[in-house]
Structure formats: C-alpha cells, structure tokens
Amino acid sequence: MHAVEFERVSRHFGSVVAVDNVSLAIAPGEFFSLLGPSGSGKTTCLRMLAGFEYPSSGAIRLFGNECSTQPPYERPLNTVFQDYALFPNMNVRDNIAYGLMIKGVDKASRHRRANEMLELVRLPDIGDRSPAQLSGGQRQRVAIARALINQPKVLLLDEPLGALDLKLREQMQVELKGLQRQLGITFIFVTHDQQEALCMSDRICIFNQGRIEQVATPESIYDTPATAFVARFVGSVNLFDGELAQRLTGQHAQVMVRPERIRLTQQGTPGWSGEIREAEYLGPYIRYRVRIDPAVELIVNHPNEGQPRLPLGEPVSLSWADHAVHTIGAAS
C-alpha cells in the first residue's frame, strides 16, 4: 500500500491551472522531495495533501483511503511551515504539547510527551523558554517536535530550512534525514533548493508549470535527466543538439555533459581547442567558460588544486569520456 497517492489530480484557481493532471505514489517510510521553481505547483500539491486546498479533479489517498475532501484534522499527518508558526505567548513545552491539549490530554501527560519530543530533537533543557529566546535552528526543531507529538504517519515540510543561514541549513539537512531514519515515517519535503533535495531525498519529483517532469532517485535526476528542463534546473549543464551535438559527441540528438565531467588541459593535448573567456573562483572548483568556436562556449568546473586561475584568453584543450555524455530522453 502506498503512503500517499495522487491520481490525475488537478487544481484550478479561476483560469489559472496550478496543478495539471498529476499522478504519483510515495512509499511508506520514504523521504520524498517536491522540487521546482516558484509557481511550479509543488506547494499546491502539499497544501492539497494537508487538506488546506481541495483538488478541482482527481483523487488523493493516504494509506489507501480517499482523503480529497477530508478536513486537515482527520488526516494522519502534520505540517512544518517555513515560518515555524510558534505561539509567542506560550513557552516551548506548551507549544509542543498544543496538539495534545486540543485533544484533551491531561497536563502531566502532555508535558511528559513534550519532554520526550525535546529529547528526540536534542533540545532537552529549553522547555521553559519562550520562542523569542531561541535561535532559528532551535525554533525549527521545536516546530518539528510539535508536528511529531501527535505521531503522524506522514510529516509534511514546506521549505522548513529556507530561513536559515547556509551552515545551519547544512547541519539541519543532516539532522532531518537522521530523524526521518530514526522514526521510519514518511517525510514529504517541499523545496526549490536543488542541493537540498539531492542530499536528503530517497526520490525527487521535479515540477514545472503544474506538471511532473520526472520522478526518480537523486542520482538518476542528476546523471540521467528525462528532459532538458530537469537537466538545466538541477545543477549546471552543457546542452547540445542537432549538428553541434553530432560534431561534439557523435550523436544527432539532444545531449548533455555536466561541467565537472569535462577535462581541461593545456593546449596541444587531445580534445577540442578553445580559449578561456571567463573564470569564476568558487572555492572547491573554478568555473571556466571556454569558447571552442565563435558561436559555442562550454562551462567547465575545474578542481581547485591550489593553482592560480587561468587568465582570460588562455588557450586550452577540452575532452570528456564517452560515459560523461547523456542523451536527453533516452531510457536510463
């Protein structure tokens, strides 16, 4: 049985089609990410799953049960929002226990459960603080603890790391994935951050203009994208088609080569001759734009091995292995 299933689901807002005939299935215990640009339909799908929006057509099922028109409180799930939505007039413990209070659980029992949740998210000593006394990372963990206290079968996360700085976001990515493994429940994670989705997900669903472009593992999404949109949206890419693809790769089709899979060497070695047109220092690597003829520039991510970046106009050679070339739309 699937944890979540969308069957030909659409959502219209007047003449605007926000979600267009979406079908997908998510397994129990899966960390599943919905990834796409703003306005692509991913958040609308999450809101329909949560019960904040209803489909215009199609069916949504949770563990085999139709739930398309159920109110949110009847669904076995909970949601963590980007702004955390903590009550400023309650301390941390009461914020976490709020769902149990609504259910009529006695104070001693709900505080005991709230303390257990604080242990789970590794914040055992902050129950008496107010949300205003917490850091961004602590507020996010409290929001997760509050969402988990009612023991949902599915946890929905709507860009929960978006307000955090880079280092804290990277730390929380590791912690969220570890928490999901520990609990074994289904996490559905909405983000527009490609790296976030790649490092955390078991599978990723790529949205574009209300439709699904591809559902696959992070490795397949990155290495063997099904469409040019997926190739461009997830990471940097060199795309060729027609005569240019034939000349560079021997394939008369739309093909791609990722920038880190292009070897850049001194001019005179085997490969395509070109010259450096732009150089960006990005820490672990230097991103070069190399012109190989008047109309063609390639992006190359060259490992930073402590050498000075090559000057503009420097002649170089480019090459790549056959397995570095992927034909867009070919079966992977």
C-alpha positions as CSV (number, residue, x, y, z in Angstrom):
1,M,0.0,0.0,0.0
2,H,1.3,3.5,-0.9
3,A,1.6,6.0,1.9
4,V,0.4,8.8,-0.5
5,E,-1.1,8.5,-3.9
6,F,-2.2,11.3,-6.3
7,E,-4.3,10.0,-9.2
8,R,-4.8,12.5,-12.1
9,V,-5.1,15.5,-9.6
10,S,-5.6,19.0,-10.9
11,R,-6.2,22.3,-9.1
12,H,-7.5,25.4,-10.8
13,F,-7.7,28.9,-9.4
14,G,-10.1,30.5,-11.8
15,S,-8.4,30.4,-15.2
16,V,-5.0,29.5,-13.7
17,V,-4.1,25.8,-13.7
18,A,-1.8,25.5,-10.7
19,V,-1.6,21.6,-10.8
20,D,-2.3,19.8,-14.0
21,N,-3.2,16.1,-14.1
22,V,-0.6,15.0,-11.5
23,S,-0.2,11.3,-10.7
24,L,2.4,10.0,-8.2
25,A,2.9,7.4,-5.5
26,I,5.0,7.7,-2.4
27,A,6.1,4.6,-0.3
28,P,5.8,4.3,3.5
29,G,8.9,5.5,5.2
30,E,10.2,7.4,2.1
31,F,11.9,10.8,2.2
32,F,10.3,12.3,-0.8
33,S,11.0,15.8,-2.1
34,L,8.9,18.0,-4.3
35,L,11.3,20.3,-6.2
36,G,10.7,23.0,-8.7
37,P,10.8,26.8,-9.3
38,S,8.3,29.2,-7.7
39,G,4.8,28.7,-9.1
40,S,5.5,25.2,-10.4
41,G,2.8,23.5,-8.4
42,K,4.8,21.8,-5.6
43,T,3.4,23.8,-2.7
44,T,-0.2,23.5,-4.0
45,C,0.3,19.7,-4.1
46,L,1.5,19.8,-0.5
47,R,-1.5,22.0,0.6
48,M,-3.9,19.6,-1.1
49,L,-2.3,16.7,0.7
50,A,-2.5,18.6,4.0
51,G,-6.2,19.5,3.4
52,F,-5.7,23.2,3.1
53,E,-6.8,23.1,-0.5
54,Y,-9.1,20.6,-2.3
55,P,-8.5,19.2,-5.8
56,S,-10.5,20.5,-8.7
57,S,-10.4,16.9,-10.1
58,G,-8.7,13.6,-9.3
59,A,-8.2,11.7,-6.1
60,I,-5.7,11.8,-3.2
61,R,-5.3,8.8,-1.0
62,L,-3.5,8.3,2.3
63,F,-2.6,4.7,3.0
64,G,-5.3,3.6,0.6
65,N,-8.0,5.8,2.0
66,E,-9.6,8.6,-0.2
67,C,-9.0,11.9,1.6
68,S,-9.5,14.5,-1.1
69,T,-12.3,16.3,0.8
70,Q,-11.4,15.4,4.4
71,P,-10.6,18.3,6.7
72,P,-6.9,18.5,7.9
73,Y,-7.6,17.3,11.4
74,E,-8.9,14.0,10.1
75,R,-5.8,13.2,8.2
76,P,-2.9,11.2,9.7
77,L,-0.3,13.8,9.0
78,N,1.1,17.1,10.2
79,T,2.9,20.1,8.7
80,V,6.0,22.1,9.5
81,F,6.0,25.5,7.9
82,Q,8.9,27.8,6.9
83,D,8.0,30.4,9.5
84,Y,7.5,27.7,12.2
85,A,4.2,29.3,13.4
86,L,5.1,29.0,17.1
87,F,2.8,30.7,19.6
88,P,4.8,33.6,21.1
89,N,2.7,33.7,24.3
90,M,3.5,30.0,25.2
91,N,6.7,28.5,26.3
92,V,8.4,25.8,24.3
93,R,6.9,22.9,26.2
94,D,3.4,24.2,25.8
95,N,4.0,25.0,22.1
96,I,5.0,21.4,21.5
97,A,2.1,20.0,23.6
98,Y,-0.5,22.2,22.0
99,G,-1.9,19.4,19.8
100,L,-2.4,17.2,22.8
101,M,-4.1,19.9,24.7
102,I,-6.6,20.3,21.9
103,K,-7.3,16.6,22.2
104,G,-8.0,16.9,25.9
105,V,-4.9,15.1,27.2
106,D,-4.2,16.0,30.8
107,K,-1.4,18.5,31.6
108,A,1.0,16.0,33.2
109,S,0.8,13.5,30.3
110,R,1.2,16.1,27.6
111,H,4.2,17.7,29.3
112,R,5.8,14.3,29.7
113,R,5.3,13.7,25.9
114,A,6.6,17.2,25.1
115,N,9.7,16.5,27.1
116,E,10.2,13.2,25.2
117,M,9.9,15.2,21.9
118,L,12.5,17.7,23.2
119,E,14.9,14.8,23.8
120,L,14.2,13.5,20.3
121,V,15.2,16.8,18.7
122,R,18.1,17.1,21.1
123,L,16.8,20.2,23.0
124,P,16.1,18.7,26.4
125,D,16.7,21.8,28.5
126,I,14.7,24.6,26.8
127,G,11.1,23.7,27.7
128,D,10.6,26.7,29.8
129,R,12.0,29.3,27.3
130,S,9.8,31.4,25.0
131,P,10.2,31.1,21.2
132,A,11.7,34.6,21.2
133,Q,14.7,33.3,23.2
134,L,15.5,30.6,20.6
135,S,17.8,30.6,17.6
136,G,16.5,29.9,14.1
137,G,17.7,26.3,14.3
138,Q,16.2,25.8,17.7
139,R,12.8,27.2,16.6
140,Q,12.8,24.8,13.6
141,R,13.5,21.8,15.9
142,V,10.7,22.9,18.2
143,A,8.3,23.1,15.2
144,I,9.3,19.6,14.2
145,A,8.8,18.3,17.7
146,R,5.3,19.9,17.8
147,A,4.4,18.3,14.5
148,L,5.6,14.9,15.7
149,I,3.9,14.8,19.1
150,N,0.6,13.5,17.7
151,Q,2.5,10.6,16.0
152,P,1.5,11.4,12.4
153,K,2.1,8.7,9.7
154,V,3.3,11.4,7.3
155,L,5.2,14.6,8.0
156,L,4.9,17.5,5.5
157,L,7.7,20.0,5.4
158,D,7.1,23.2,3.5
159,E,10.6,24.8,2.8
160,P,11.4,24.5,6.6
161,L,15.1,25.4,6.1
162,G,14.6,28.4,3.9
163,A,15.1,31.0,6.7
164,L,18.4,29.5,8.0
165,D,21.9,30.6,7.0
166,L,24.0,28.2,4.9
167,K,26.0,26.4,7.6
168,L,23.0,25.9,9.8
169,R,20.9,24.7,6.9
170,E,23.5,22.1,6.0
171,Q,23.6,20.9,9.6
172,M,19.8,20.7,9.7
173,Q,19.7,18.7,6.5
174,V,21.8,16.0,8.2
175,E,19.7,16.1,11.3
176,L,16.4,16.0,9.5
177,K,17.5,13.0,7.4
178,G,18.7,11.2,10.6
179,L,15.5,11.9,12.4
180,Q,13.5,10.5,9.5
181,R,15.5,7.3,9.5
182,Q,15.1,7.0,13.3
183,L,11.3,7.5,13.2
184,G,10.7,5.5,10.0
185,I,7.8,7.7,8.9
186,T,7.1,9.2,5.5
187,F,8.6,12.7,5.1
188,I,7.4,14.9,2.2
189,F,9.7,17.9,1.7
190,V,9.0,20.9,-0.5
191,T,12.0,22.9,-1.6
192,H,13.3,25.0,-4.5
193,D,16.9,24.3,-3.5
194,Q,18.4,21.6,-5.8
195,Q,21.3,20.7,-3.5
196,E,19.0,20.3,-0.5
197,A,16.8,17.9,-2.4
198,L,19.7,15.9,-3.8
199,C,21.4,15.4,-0.4
200,M,18.3,14.5,1.6
201,S,15.9,12.6,-0.6
202,D,15.2,8.9,-1.4
203,R,13.4,10.2,-4.5
204,I,12.7,13.6,-6.0
205,C,9.7,14.8,-8.0
206,I,10.5,17.7,-10.4
207,F,7.7,20.1,-11.1
208,N,7.4,22.5,-14.0
209,Q,4.3,24.7,-14.8
210,G,2.0,22.4,-12.7
211,R,3.2,19.2,-14.3
212,I,5.7,16.5,-13.3
213,E,8.8,16.4,-15.4
214,Q,10.5,13.4,-13.7
215,V,10.3,11.3,-10.5
216,A,13.5,9.4,-9.7
217,T,16.4,9.0,-7.3
218,P,18.8,11.9,-6.8
219,E,21.4,10.0,-8.9
220,S,19.0,9.5,-11.8
221,I,17.7,13.1,-11.7
222,Y,21.3,14.4,-11.9
223,D,23.0,11.9,-14.1
224,T,20.2,10.9,-16.5
225,P,17.6,13.7,-16.6
226,A,14.5,12.8,-18.6
227,T,14.0,16.3,-20.0
228,A,16.1,19.4,-20.9
229,F,14.2,21.3,-18.1
230,V,15.4,18.8,-15.5
231,A,18.9,18.9,-16.8
232,R,19.0,22.7,-16.6
233,F,17.1,23.0,-13.3
234,V,19.2,20.6,-11.3
235,G,22.8,21.7,-11.5
236,S,24.8,23.3,-14.3
237,V,24.9,21.7,-17.7
238,N,26.1,21.9,-21.2
239,L,23.3,21.0,-23.7
240,F,23.8,20.3,-27.4
241,D,21.5,19.2,-30.1
242,G,21.4,18.9,-33.9
243,E,24.6,19.3,-35.9
244,L,26.5,20.7,-32.8
245,A,25.7,17.5,-30.9
246,Q,26.8,15.4,-33.8
247,R,30.1,17.3,-34.1
248,L,30.9,17.2,-30.4
249,T,29.6,13.9,-29.3
250,G,28.8,11.9,-32.4
251,Q,25.1,11.8,-31.6
252,H,22.4,13.5,-33.6
253,A,20.2,14.1,-30.6
254,Q,19.8,16.4,-27.6
255,V,22.7,15.5,-25.3
256,M,24.3,16.9,-22.1
257,V,27.6,17.0,-20.4
258,R,27.9,18.1,-16.8
259,P,30.7,20.8,-16.3
260,E,32.6,18.8,-13.8
261,R,33.0,15.9,-16.3
262,I,34.9,18.0,-18.8
263,R,38.7,17.7,-18.6
264,L,40.6,21.0,-19.1
265,T,44.2,20.7,-20.1
266,Q,46.9,22.7,-21.8
267,Q,46.5,23.4,-25.4
268,G,48.1,20.7,-27.6
269,T,46.7,17.7,-25.7
270,P,43.9,15.7,-27.4
271,G,40.5,17.3,-27.4
272,W,38.7,20.4,-28.5
273,S,40.8,23.6,-28.7
274,G,39.4,26.7,-27.1
275,E,40.3,29.8,-25.0
276,I,39.2,31.0,-21.6
277,R,36.5,33.6,-21.8
278,E,35.5,33.8,-18.1
279,A,36.8,32.5,-14.8
280,E,34.9,32.3,-11.5
281,Y,36.5,31.3,-8.3
282,L,34.0,29.1,-6.3
283,G,36.2,27.6,-3.6
284,P,36.3,23.8,-4.3
285,Y,36.5,24.5,-8.1
286,I,37.0,27.2,-10.6
287,R,34.2,27.6,-13.2
288,Y,35.5,28.5,-16.6
289,R,33.6,29.5,-19.7
290,V,35.6,28.2,-22.7
291,R,34.9,29.3,-26.3
292,I,35.6,26.5,-28.7
293,D,34.3,28.3,-31.8
294,P,32.8,31.8,-32.4
295,A,29.3,30.5,-31.5
296,V,29.9,27.9,-28.8
297,E,31.0,28.3,-25.2
298,L,31.2,25.4,-22.7
299,I,31.0,25.6,-18.9
300,V,33.9,23.7,-17.2
301,N,34.1,23.1,-13.4
302,H,37.8,22.6,-12.9
303,P,39.0,21.2,-9.4
304,N,40.8,23.8,-7.3
305,E,44.2,22.3,-6.7
306,G,45.8,25.5,-5.4
307,Q,47.0,26.7,-8.7
308,P,46.2,30.3,-9.9
309,R,43.2,30.5,-12.1
310,L,43.9,30.6,-15.8
311,P,44.0,34.1,-17.4
312,L,41.3,35.2,-19.9
313,G,42.4,34.3,-23.4
314,E,44.5,31.4,-22.3
315,P,44.4,28.6,-25.0
316,V,43.3,25.2,-23.6
317,S,42.0,21.8,-24.7
318,L,38.8,20.2,-23.6
319,S,37.8,16.5,-23.6
320,W,35.4,14.1,-21.9
321,A,34.8,10.4,-21.6
322,D,32.0,8.7,-23.6
323,H,30.1,7.9,-20.4
324,A,30.0,11.6,-19.5
325,V,27.5,12.2,-22.3
326,H,23.8,11.6,-21.6
327,T,21.1,11.6,-24.3
328,I,18.1,13.5,-23.0
329,G,15.0,11.4,-23.0
330,A,16.9,8.1,-23.5
331,A,16.0,5.2,-21.2
332,S,18.3,5.2,-18.2
